[in-house]
Amino acid sequence: MLKIAGAVLVIFSCSALGYSKSIHMTRRLQQLREIEKMVFLILGEITYRREALPEALGTVAYRLPEPLAGFLKEVSEAAGQYQGACFQEIFREKAKTYLSGTALCPKDLEEFLQLGAYLGYLDITMQKNTITLYLEQLKREMENLQREMPAKQKLYRSMGTLGGIFLAIMLL
């Protein structure tokens, strides 16, 4: 009786692991969409309202959910104070603080950090071009993720369940 209960728990936990990985992919796509929205809003503030970058980030922060809102507020405040650090360093430090616990993969974070590396010191035209390039990369990444997501989610759920069954059989 105890072996059967253990086998059921092993199957359940492995299945839950597969479903967790599947949900993680969905969260990643949602967070990439939020970043896309954030970048579009920043682009609008810079190009149409002609705001300086720290003010644009502060304005956009109130239109976004956490952790992006907190990230933008912190970057805006730190860049506005200018305590000797360049914008790239501020952006990188705050991004690692606020976005490290999200569903974004290291590749997503690195591309996002590259955006911050080029935003701080360029004129409006170059900032617009940099943001446009990042948006194109982000769009491609989201399209790839959407295309792969159904098959991978099914694979994760199936492998979790089958792995649990296999492990339960091995333990019995």
C-alpha positions, 0 to 999 in steps of 0.5 A: 500500500505504501509503495502504491502511494509513493508511486502515485506521488512520484507520478503526480510530482513529475507531471506537475514538473512538466506542467510547471515548465509549460506554464513557464513558457506562457509566462515568458511570452506574456513578459516579452509582450509587456516589454514590447509594450514598454519599449513602444511607450518609451519610443512614443515619449522620446519621439513624439513628446521629445522628453529626455530619457529619464523623464520618459522612463518615469512617465512610462513607469506608471502605465506598466505592471510590476516588475517593469514599473519598479524597474523604470522608476528606479532607472529614471530616478538614478539617471536623473540624479546622475551620481557618476554612473553612466546610463548603461551601468544603471540600466544593467544593474537595475535590470538584473535586480528587477528582472532576474526572478522573471520567466525571461531566459538569459538570452532575453535579458541579454538582448534587453541589456543591449538595448540599455547599452545604446539608449543612454548616449545617442541622439533622438534619431539614433535612439529611435533606430536602436529601439526599432531594431530591438522591437524587430528582434523582440517580434521575431523572438515572440513569433518563434516562441508562439510557433514552438510553444504548442508542441513544446508545451505538449512535450513537457507535459507528456514527458513529465507524466511519462517520466513519472510513470517510468520512475514509479515503475523503476521504484516498484 
